[in-house]
Amino acid sequence: MPNPSTRASSSTPPRYGQLDALRGIAILSVVTFHAYIIRPFFHGPWWMRFVGQGAQGVGLFYMVSALTLALSWQHRRQVDREPAKAFWLRRFLRIAPMFYLVLLAAYVLHAGNPTVVPQSMKHHLFTWANLVAHVTFVFGWLPWFQNSWIGVEWSIGVEMTFYFLFPWIMEKVLPKIDARVFLALGIGLALFWPWLLLHLWFPWPTWAKSFLLWSFPEQWIWFAAGFLVLAYRAYPTMVGWGTLWLISAVFLGGHLWAPRTANLLWVAPNFLLVWLTWHNYRGIRWLIENRWLRYIGTRSYSIYLVHWLILAKICDLAFAAPPTLTAWLIRLGIGLLASLVVSEITFRWVEQPAIALGRRWIARLGWGRPRFPSETSIEDQALSS
């Protein structure tokens, strides 16, 4: 069993530092990819094909999220009186404050992502309807709003849907259904969800077809794979597992796949990477014990939300705007550095205070107290004696 990087208290689950390293890898791949696509496509050297696969970092986020939340739930359901309510409040205050701040920043900077909205919205991104959809996190189910305000928020809409369903999945579904069935369901949804929308329910707008990739049913396969990491009991003792991961990643990265095809194919190597990391596989310890990757991973949420707005402003600079290899490297270097600086500020002054606020509210509401009154803490025992 992997060792947690920090010792857990009676009310706080352990934190696994190696999974933070995976978050670091995921956000670096996403920023690298977005620095590439934010300007018109250009033909670079052969290795730029790997840059084009950076979008799969979002799926890696989802897989790690499912794994870590499942681990956290196993601990918290034993100590929380209202585990579902406490979970939803923690998740809301973990996501919403930073998200709302970036919504405001996007409005002030007049950024948004007008390339992926209907023609009628291209000059009217910031409507009241769009704002309400974002504030309530239902925008992930509305194609015309799905990725329109910040430019990268589609994944937050998917994630919030997962959070809404998570307690029900952990309590009612997973105890009865094998995790492999979940994965099979994910494959089925990824293959048939667009077909169902396009042919069975209602006429789907032609312009919205590309949004189907960004819907929760299409992305469910990543969360299912995260649950499977815990269920897969074999231990990676052979070098062959690491070799298989490397071969798979190199093969997939070296090809140009359609987005939906890539979304399916990349589940396998990313599952292997998470599984090997979770078991502290010695062949990749040089990677998952990297302090910089772990640091970046802890700030990955802030980096993710701010980096597109920063890249958009960098593109206003003449030397960073052309669709060339040199300009891409400039966008990537400046954008990553600026995103790290901003994320350090927001992590300390927005994310951490919001997390602390969640803990206080849960304690005040009584949702986080032990379920069984007979269970007392060490402090209570000392006072009573």
Rosetta blueprint (number, residue, H / E / L):
1 M L
2 P L
3 N L
4 P L
5 S L
6 T L
7 R L
8 A L
9 S L
10 S L
11 S L
12 T L
13 P L
14 P L
15 R L
16 Y L
17 G H
18 Q H
19 L H
20 D H
21 A H
22 L H
23 R H
24 G H
25 I H
26 A H
27 I H
28 L H
29 S H
30 V H
31 V H
32 T H
33 F H
34 H H
35 A H
36 Y H
37 I H
38 I L
39 R L
40 P L
41 F L
42 F L
43 H L
44 G L
45 P L
46 W L
47 W L
48 M H
49 R H
50 F H
51 V H
52 G L
53 Q L
54 G H
55 A H
56 Q H
57 G H
58 V H
59 G H
60 L H
61 F H
62 Y H
63 M H
64 V H
65 S H
66 A H
67 L H
68 T H
69 L H
70 A H
71 L H
72 S H
73 W H
74 Q H
75 H H
76 R H
77 R H
78 Q H
79 V H
80 D L
81 R L
82 E L
83 P H
84 A H
85 K H
86 A H
87 F H
88 W H
89 L H
90 R H
91 R H
92 F H
93 L H
94 R H
95 I H
96 A H
97 P H
98 M H
99 F H
100 Y H
101 L H
102 V H
103 L H
104 L H
105 A H
106 A H
107 Y H
108 V H
109 L H
110 H L
111 A L
112 G L
113 N L
114 P H
115 T H
116 V H
117 V L
118 P L
119 Q H
120 S H
121 M H
122 K L
123 H L
124 H L
125 L L
126 F L
127 T L
128 W H
129 A H
130 N H
131 L H
132 V H
133 A H
134 H H
135 V H
136 T L
137 F L
138 V L
139 F H
140 G H
141 W H
142 L L
143 P L
144 W L
145 F L
146 Q L
147 N L
148 S L
149 W L
150 I L
151 G L
152 V L
153 E L
154 W H
155 S H
156 I H
157 G H
158 V H
159 E H
160 M H
161 T H
162 F H
163 Y H
164 F H
165 L H
166 F H
167 P H
168 W H
169 I H
170 M H
171 E H
172 K H
173 V H
174 L L
175 P L
176 K L
177 I L
178 D L
179 A H
180 R H
181 V H
182 F H
183 L H
184 A H
185 L H
186 G H
187 I H
188 G H
189 L H
190 A H
191 L H
192 F H
193 W H
194 P H
195 W H
196 L H
197 L H
198 L H
199 H H
200 L H
201 W H
202 F L
203 P L
204 W L
205 P L
206 T H
207 W H
208 A H
209 K H
210 S H
211 F H
212 L H
213 L H
214 W H
215 S L
216 F H
217 P H
218 E H
219 Q H
220 W H
221 I H
222 W H
223 F H
224 A H
225 A H
226 G H
227 F H
228 L H
229 V H
230 L H
231 A H
232 Y L
233 R L
234 A L
235 Y L
236 P L
237 T L
238 M L
239 V H
240 G H
241 W H
242 G H
243 T H
244 L H
245 W H
246 L H
247 I H
248 S H
249 A H
250 V H
251 F H
252 L H
253 G H
254 G L
255 H L
256 L L
257 W L
258 A L
259 P H
260 R H
261 T H
262 A H
263 N H
264 L H
265 L H
266 W L
267 V H
268 A H
269 P H
270 N H
271 F H
272 L H
273 L H
274 V H
275 W H
276 L H
277 T H
278 W H
279 H L
280 N L
281 Y L
282 R H
283 G H
284 I H
285 R H
286 W H
287 L H
288 I H
289 E L
290 N L
291 R H
292 W H
293 L H
294 R H
295 Y H
296 I H
297 G H
298 T H
299 R L
300 S H
301 Y H
302 S H
303 I H
304 Y H
305 L H
306 V H
307 H H
308 W H
309 L H
310 I H
311 L H
312 A H
313 K H
314 I H
315 C L
316 D L
317 L L
318 A H
319 F H
320 A H
321 A L
322 P L
323 P L
324 T L
325 L H
326 T H
327 A H
328 W H
329 L H
330 I H
331 R H
332 L H
333 G H
334 I H
335 G H
336 L H
337 L H
338 A H
339 S H
340 L H
341 V H
342 V H
343 S H
344 E H
345 I H
346 T H
347 F H
348 R H
349 W H
350 V H
351 E H
352 Q H
353 P H
354 A H
355 I H
356 A H
357 L H
358 G H
359 R H
360 R H
361 W H
362 I H
363 A H
364 R H
365 L H
366 G L
367 W L
368 G L
369 R L
370 P L
371 R L
372 F L
373 P L
374 S L
375 E L
376 T L
377 S L
378 I H
379 E H
380 D H
381 Q H
382 A H
383 L H
384 S H
385 S L
